[in-house]
Amino acid sequence: MALMPKRVKHRKSQRGRIRGNATRGNTVVFGEWALQSLDPGHITGQTIEACRIAATQYVRGEGRVYIRIFPQKPVTARPLETRMGKGKGEPDRWVAVVKPGTVLFELAGVSRDAARSCFKRVAHKLPVRVRLVGRRPEI
Amino acid sequence: MSDDLRLPVERRAKLGTSDSRRLRQAGRIPANVYGLGKAAASVTVCAELVDKLIATRSSVVDVELEGAVEKAVVQELQWDVFSTHVHHLDLKRVDPDGRTTVDVPIELRGEPVGLKDGGALRQLSKTITITCPDYRIPRGIVVRIGALQIGDSVKAGDVALPEHAVLASDAGVVLVELYDPRKA
């Protein structure tokens, strides 16, 4: 079951523009390795679920996968072959708004090589360019 | 002679976003030095030295400003969005002779041998009281318990403390013990 909000204040929202870099949610917090977005984009709940399955099947109980994004935003779509007008379409999918720098997924309990292999499988499913990052060095 | 990294800094006159960006492009990182009731100074640090500082994993530095050397700790590091470059650092002056007494958490390491013989581990204290320099308070003290047999215990005096720290509590205080639950 893809992620989606339990309850929302407004059923439909405008798409908006994704400007600037992520100033929050851009560090590794829960695990040791993370997949960080390099592009802005919308990631659907179905995509997040596909990534989660790909990652958990790869680590197979040895590591833990953390999902750092949530599809909060509804995106509407119009039915096929309908004429213009008649108002805004119905909600079609839920998306997470991702800015460059956003940490998408994290992995704990695996080596760097394992994390790289795991995230490579995940990256194939994503509509944005990504890179592997570790924790910021603590001093 | 201190074994901490010596950080030569230069005072900067131009402040603000644009000048800071130009500084970073020129291989310098903007920083502030403040604390101990003295006037705060806006300075720049060589980027290579900051990388070296991060590699040493030590937050204590000797800041060299206009010929004077002061002990300071890195209070905050600001990173860019992608966590690849340091944007700014805060250096807080510390009193080199200042000492403090604090409770530091204990981190147990290892699995006691006596556990296989039916022993049970009991941690009587989660912290240990030490006296150390203000600027070198350890995040935790590692207590190795791998060799414990049933009936053994680790006392505060047995714990290996960091170089600059001394025990402030009674050395006979039992921190961890491995007891026989059948006799308890």
Interface residues (C-beta under 8 A of the other chain):
Chain A: N21 A22 T23 N26 T27 Q36 L38 P100 G101 V133 R136 P137 E138 I139
Chain B: L53 I54 T56 R57 S58 S59 V74 L77 W79 V81 F82 S83
